[in-house]
């Protein structure tokens, strides 16, 4: 991971910070990720520099409402075979940032919507364990967690961790960071710290996506009462 000093004002969003460095390669793109007020800047290949919001509510609703589920193999090949090779040692930090970016593209309105979104993306079953004014603890379990833990030596869940951090920031309007506090082969816990001393200013609240929920089909004919 490459570390640089970051120059910013307290009333600016951290993700809008400007990096003051020398000797940067022209093919590099700087990506900021925050861990407990420390700033890590990773060099990312230019073709990974995502520009603008390309994922919309229409995109989400089209695929979340599709009855044809995506191949698990295709997802796992991208997640655990291709991306780590492309990103190398910077993979965890970049995935944490990528999770934050996805959260800004797919903001949700409530914990119930967050749980549904995790199920639909194949990330696992999310449960809120504890909630206080400055700390939220989630537990992630389910078949996706167990499957990845059984087949991968050190599965990376930083994408989900960054996603939860930014969802909290969007909903509390305060800088929030997350970290994995427990992990085994069946479950992990992610703690999100909310810093009320760092409110996010000059920020227009994002409109939450409309969560697509499974439809419960009822039989056309009601059973006749026994005579």
N, C-alpha and C positions, 0 to 999 in steps of 0.2 A: 504494500500500500504506500502511496506517495503522499507525504504530508506537506501542506503549505500554510503559510500564515494568511488569515482571512481578515480583510478590512471591511467593517460594517458599522452602521449606526444602530443604537439600541431600538429605535422605532422602525427598523426595517425587518421584513421577514427574512428569516435565515436562508430560505431557499433562494432568495434574490441577492444574496451576498456577492460581492465582487472579489475576485481573487487577485492579489498582487504578487506575481511571481515573475521570474526571469527564465529564459532558456526553455520555453515550452515548445514542443514540436507542433508544427502546423497541423499535423494529422490527429492531434489529441483534442479531446473535448473534456472539460473539467466538470465533474459531478460532485456536489456537496452532500455529505451525509453527516448527521449529528449524533453523537453519543455522549449524553451527560454534559452538554455544553462544550465538548471537544469537537473540533471540526476535522473531518477526514475528506480529502479530495482525491478521487481516483481518476486515473487516466483511462478513458474509454475510447475504443475505436470510433472513428467518425460515423460509421454506418449505424452505430448504436445510439447516436444523438437524436433522441425523439423530439420532434418539433411540433408544438401545438397539441391540442386535445383532439385525438383521432378516434377515441372511444366515446360513444355517445349513449344516451338512454335508449335510442333506437337499436344500436348495436347490441346492447345488453338484452333488451326484451326479445329480439329476434332469436338469439341463441339460447337464452334461458327458457324460452317457451317452446323450444324445439324438442319434440319427443324422441328424436334420434340422438342418442348420446355419443359424444366424441370417443374415439378409441383411446383407452387408457395407455396403450403402448405408445401411440404418437405423442401424447402429452409427456410421458416419462422420458422418452428419447430426447425431447427438447429440454426438459427441466433438469435431468440428472446426467445426461450423456453429452449433449451439445454445448449448452451454456457454460458449464464449468470449464470445459476445454477452451472455449473462446475467451472467457474472462480470466482464467488462471487464478492467481493468488488474490486478485481483487474481487472475486466472485461474490463473497458474502457482503462486502460493503456496498457493491453496486446493486445487488438484489435488495438490500435494505432500502436504498434510495428508490429503486424501481417499485417496491411496494408502496412507498409514500406517493410516488407519482400516480400509480394506479388508484390509490385512495382518492386523490384529487379528481380523477376522471370518473370514478364510480362512488361518489359520496352516498352514504346511507343515513336514514333518519333516526334509527333506533337500534337497540341491541338485538331485537327480534329480527330486524332486517339484516343485521350483520351476520347472525347465525344462518339465516337462509342463504345469504350470498356465499358464505364459506361452503355450505353444502353444494350449491350449484357450481362453484368453481372446482370442486373436487379437492379442496384443501383439508377437509375433515369436519368433525363435529365440534363446534365452538360452544363453550359454556362460560358464563361470567361467574367467577368464584367469589370475589370480593370487590366492593366498590366503596371508595372513600372520596373525599374532596380532592385529593391529590394523587390517588393511586387506584388503578383498575387492574385486577388480575384475571386473566383468562386461562382456561385449560382447553387444549386442543387434543382430541382423541379421534378414534374412528379408523376405518379400514385404510384410508390413504396414509395415515401416520404409521400404522403397523406395517403396511406393505413396503413403504419406502425404507423403514428401519430394518426390515428383514432382508432387503435386497441391496442396500447401499451401506457401505461401511460407516460413513459419517454424513447422513442426510442433512441438508441445509434448509432451515425454515426461516431464513432472514427475509424472504419476500413477504410471508405472512406477518412477521414481526413489524416490518416497516409499514405495512398496510394498516395494522392496528394502531400504530403510533400516530399516523396522519389522520385516521378516522377520528381519533380522540381530539386532535388539534382542531379539526374542522368543527366538531360539535361543541367544544369548550371555548374555542377562540383563544386558546393559549398554547404556547409551545409545548409539545409533548414528545417524549422519546420512549422507546420500548426496548426491552431486552429479555432474553430467555433465561429464566431463573431455575428451571428444572427440566430435564429431558431424559427419557428412557425409551425403550423400544415400543412402548404402547401409547405414551402421552407426553405432552410437554406443557409447561406453564410459561406464559408471557406476561410480564408486568409492564404496565404503561404508567410512566410518571408524568404528571401534569404540573407544569411550572406556572403558577398564577402570577409570579413576579415578571413573567415575560408574555404579556398579552400580545396577540397578533392584531396590529392596527392597519388601517388603510386596506382592509380586506373585505371584498364583497362575498357574503356567504353563498356557497354553492347550492344549487337546487338539488335535493336528493333524488336519486333515480327511483323510479316506480318499480318496486320489487314484484317480480312475477311469482305467484304462489301456485302450488299444485292445485288443480281442480278436482274436487271430489264428485265423482259421477254417481248419480242416484238412479235406481231402477225406475223405468217408466211406470211399471205396474206395482202398486203397493200390495203387500200380502193381505189376503182376505182374512177377516177375523173368523176365528173358529166358531162354528155354530153348535 
